[in-house]
Amino acid sequence: VKAGALLAELDAPELMLDLARARGELAKSKADVARAGAELAKSQADIARTQAEIALAKAQAHKAEAELHAAKAVAARAQAELPKAQAELNVAKLDFDRMTEGRRKAPDLVVPAQVDAAKARLDTATAQIGVLKAAAQAAAAEAEAASARRAGTEASIKAAQAQAEAARASHEAARAVVGAFEAAVEVAQAAMQRTSTLADFTRLTAPFGGIITARLVDVGAFIPA
């Protein structure tokens, strides 16, 4: 025989069962690590997603704030112009009334064109104040809507921040689970290595090359430890 050739193999079913069990535990531990790693990656993605949602909500909040200020400015400008428009309307009404009365009392002195011109100024002033009132009302409504949008975005920010905190907590928990399963893999690898080393002792090999001159055991014989 040559050195290293197999001479005999001891049957140790309990040891083989332990080896199979150790291999199964190692495979299970590796699967646990893979599953925990997937959960860790998911929690990391959740953190990134919630951070993006927070950034979007803050941008929307800034936009709503700008829209609110703009709507308030339009409403204030319209309100500021109303007194002047009302004064012009009052003047136009007085002028129209004066022209109408003058035409009635002295038709030779007040011609129809003067009455028509006064009526046109009255109509223009009336339309102008109507436009300003409508603009003020529209701006006030837009301000209320912008205020509601701002409140909604602030609520979205708080909700996204809460989700981000939960995602970070889940990430830390997943990291701890991965560490525990990785430690379990190391334990399982050590157990399998030990059992595999013991299983190697069931194979008897030639320590050196030579010729076998006698066989002292037969197949099925019990070998004392």
C-alpha positions as CSV (number, residue, x, y, z in Angstrom):
1,V,0.0,0.0,0.0
2,K,1.0,3.6,-0.4
3,A,1.2,6.1,2.4
4,G,-2.1,7.6,3.1
5,A,-4.1,4.7,1.6
6,L,-7.3,3.8,3.4
7,L,-6.8,0.6,5.5
8,A,-10.0,0.5,7.4
9,E,-13.1,2.7,8.3
10,L,-14.8,2.5,11.6
11,D,-18.6,2.6,11.7
12,A,-19.7,5.4,14.2
13,P,-23.4,6.1,13.4
14,E,-23.8,8.4,16.4
15,L,-20.8,10.5,15.3
16,M,-22.1,10.7,11.7
17,L,-25.5,11.8,13.1
18,D,-23.8,14.5,15.1
19,L,-21.9,15.6,12.0
20,A,-25.1,15.8,9.9
21,R,-26.8,17.7,12.7
22,A,-23.9,20.1,12.9
23,R,-24.0,20.7,9.2
24,G,-27.8,21.4,9.4
25,E,-27.2,23.9,12.3
26,L,-24.6,25.6,10.2
27,A,-26.8,25.8,7.2
28,K,-29.7,27.1,9.3
29,S,-27.5,29.8,10.9
30,K,-26.3,30.9,7.5
31,A,-29.9,31.2,6.3
32,D,-30.7,33.2,9.4
33,V,-27.9,35.6,8.7
34,A,-29.1,36.0,5.1
35,R,-32.6,36.7,6.2
36,A,-31.5,39.1,8.9
37,G,-29.2,40.8,6.4
38,A,-32.2,41.3,4.1
39,E,-34.2,42.9,7.0
40,L,-31.2,45.1,7.7
41,A,-31.1,46.2,4.1
42,K,-34.8,46.9,4.1
43,S,-34.6,49.0,7.3
44,Q,-31.7,51.0,5.7
45,A,-33.9,51.5,2.6
46,D,-36.8,52.6,4.9
47,I,-34.5,55.2,6.5
48,A,-33.5,56.6,3.1
49,R,-37.2,56.7,2.1
50,T,-38.4,58.5,5.2
51,Q,-35.5,61.0,4.9
52,A,-36.6,61.7,1.3
53,E,-40.2,62.1,2.5
54,I,-39.1,64.5,5.2
55,A,-37.2,66.6,2.6
56,L,-40.2,66.6,0.3
57,A,-42.5,67.6,3.1
58,K,-40.2,70.4,4.2
59,A,-40.0,71.7,0.6
60,Q,-43.8,71.6,0.4
61,A,-44.0,73.5,3.7
62,H,-41.7,76.2,2.4
63,K,-43.7,76.5,-0.8
64,A,-47.0,76.7,1.2
65,E,-45.4,79.4,3.4
66,A,-44.4,81.4,0.4
67,E,-47.8,81.1,-1.1
68,L,-49.4,82.2,2.2
69,H,-47.2,85.3,2.3
70,A,-48.0,86.1,-1.3
71,A,-51.7,85.7,-0.8
72,K,-51.7,87.9,2.3
73,A,-49.7,90.5,0.3
74,V,-52.3,90.5,-2.5
75,A,-55.2,90.7,0.0
76,A,-53.5,93.6,1.9
77,R,-52.8,95.5,-1.4
78,A,-56.4,95.1,-2.5
79,Q,-57.7,96.2,0.9
80,A,-55.4,99.2,0.8
81,E,-56.8,100.2,-2.6
82,L,-60.4,99.9,-1.6
83,P,-60.7,103.2,0.2
84,K,-59.3,105.1,-2.8
85,A,-61.6,103.2,-5.1
86,Q,-64.6,103.9,-2.8
87,A,-63.8,107.6,-2.8
88,E,-63.5,107.7,-6.6
89,L,-66.9,105.9,-6.7
90,N,-68.5,108.4,-4.4
91,V,-67.1,111.3,-6.4
92,A,-68.3,109.7,-9.7
93,K,-71.7,109.1,-8.2
94,L,-72.0,112.7,-7.0
95,D,-70.8,114.0,-10.4
96,F,-73.3,111.8,-12.2
97,D,-76.1,112.9,-9.9
98,R,-75.1,116.5,-10.4
99,M,-75.0,116.2,-14.1
100,T,-78.3,114.4,-14.2
101,E,-80.0,117.1,-12.0
102,G,-78.4,119.8,-14.1
103,R,-79.6,118.3,-17.3
104,R,-83.1,118.1,-15.8
105,K,-83.1,121.7,-14.6
106,A,-81.0,123.4,-17.3
107,P,-80.9,121.3,-20.5
108,D,-79.4,124.1,-22.4
109,L,-76.4,124.3,-20.1
110,V,-75.8,120.5,-19.5
111,V,-75.6,118.6,-22.7
112,P,-76.2,114.8,-23.0
113,A,-72.5,114.1,-23.7
114,Q,-71.6,115.5,-20.2
115,V,-74.2,113.2,-18.6
116,D,-72.9,110.2,-20.6
117,A,-69.3,111.0,-19.6
118,A,-70.3,111.1,-15.9
119,K,-72.2,107.9,-16.3
120,A,-69.1,106.2,-17.9
121,R,-66.9,107.4,-15.0
122,L,-69.5,106.0,-12.5
123,D,-69.6,102.7,-14.3
124,T,-65.8,102.5,-14.4
125,A,-65.5,103.3,-10.7
126,T,-68.2,100.8,-9.8
127,A,-66.4,98.1,-11.9
128,Q,-63.1,99.0,-10.3
129,I,-64.3,98.6,-6.8
130,G,-66.0,95.3,-7.7
131,V,-62.7,94.0,-9.1
132,L,-60.8,95.1,-6.0
133,K,-63.4,93.4,-3.7
134,A,-63.3,90.2,-5.7
135,A,-59.5,90.3,-5.7
136,A,-59.4,90.8,-1.9
137,Q,-61.9,87.9,-1.4
138,A,-59.9,85.6,-3.7
139,A,-56.6,86.5,-2.0
140,A,-58.2,85.9,1.4
141,A,-59.5,82.5,0.2
142,E,-56.1,81.6,-1.2
143,A,-54.4,82.6,2.1
144,E,-56.7,80.3,4.0
145,A,-56.0,77.5,1.6
146,A,-52.3,78.1,1.8
147,S,-52.5,78.1,5.6
148,A,-54.3,74.8,5.5
149,R,-51.6,73.4,3.1
150,R,-48.9,74.6,5.4
151,A,-50.6,72.9,8.4
152,G,-50.9,69.7,6.3
153,T,-47.2,69.8,5.4
154,E,-46.2,70.3,9.0
155,A,-48.3,67.3,10.0
156,S,-46.6,65.3,7.1
157,I,-43.2,66.4,8.4
158,K,-44.0,65.2,11.9
159,A,-45.4,61.9,10.6
160,A,-42.3,61.3,8.4
161,Q,-40.0,62.1,11.3
162,A,-41.8,59.6,13.5
163,Q,-41.5,57.0,10.7
164,A,-37.8,57.8,10.4
165,E,-37.3,57.2,14.1
166,A,-39.1,53.9,13.8
167,A,-37.0,53.0,10.8
168,R,-33.8,53.8,12.7
169,A,-34.9,51.7,15.7
170,S,-35.7,48.8,13.3
171,H,-32.3,49.2,11.7
172,E,-30.5,49.0,15.1
173,A,-32.6,46.0,16.0
174,A,-31.8,44.3,12.7
175,R,-28.1,45.1,13.1
176,A,-28.2,43.4,16.6
177,V,-30.0,40.4,15.1
178,V,-27.5,40.1,12.3
179,G,-24.7,40.2,14.9
180,A,-26.4,37.4,17.0
181,F,-26.9,35.2,14.0
182,E,-23.3,35.8,12.8
183,A,-22.1,34.7,16.2
184,A,-24.4,31.6,15.9
185,V,-22.7,30.8,12.6
186,E,-19.3,30.9,14.2
187,V,-20.5,28.6,16.9
188,A,-22.0,26.2,14.4
189,Q,-18.8,26.3,12.3
190,A,-16.7,25.4,15.3
191,A,-19.1,22.6,16.3
192,M,-19.0,21.2,12.8
193,Q,-15.3,21.5,12.6
194,R,-14.9,19.6,15.9
195,T,-17.3,16.9,14.8
196,S,-15.7,16.6,11.4
197,T,-12.3,16.3,13.0
198,L,-13.7,13.5,15.2
199,A,-15.2,11.8,12.1
200,D,-11.8,11.9,10.4
201,F,-10.5,9.5,13.2
202,T,-12.9,6.8,11.9
203,R,-10.7,6.5,8.7
204,L,-7.5,4.5,9.3
205,T,-4.9,5.2,6.7
206,A,-1.4,3.8,6.1
207,P,1.2,5.9,7.9
208,F,3.8,4.9,5.2
209,G,4.1,2.8,2.2
210,G,4.7,-1.0,2.5
211,I,3.2,-4.5,2.1
212,I,0.4,-5.8,4.3
213,T,1.4,-9.3,5.6
214,A,-1.4,-10.0,8.0
215,R,-5.0,-8.8,8.7
216,L,-5.9,-8.8,12.4
217,V,-9.5,-7.6,12.1
218,D,-12.5,-8.5,9.9
219,V,-15.4,-6.5,8.6
220,G,-18.0,-6.0,11.3
221,A,-15.6,-6.6,14.2
222,F,-15.9,-4.4,17.3
223,I,-12.8,-2.3,18.0
224,P,-12.2,-1.3,21.7
225,A,-11.6,2.3,22.3
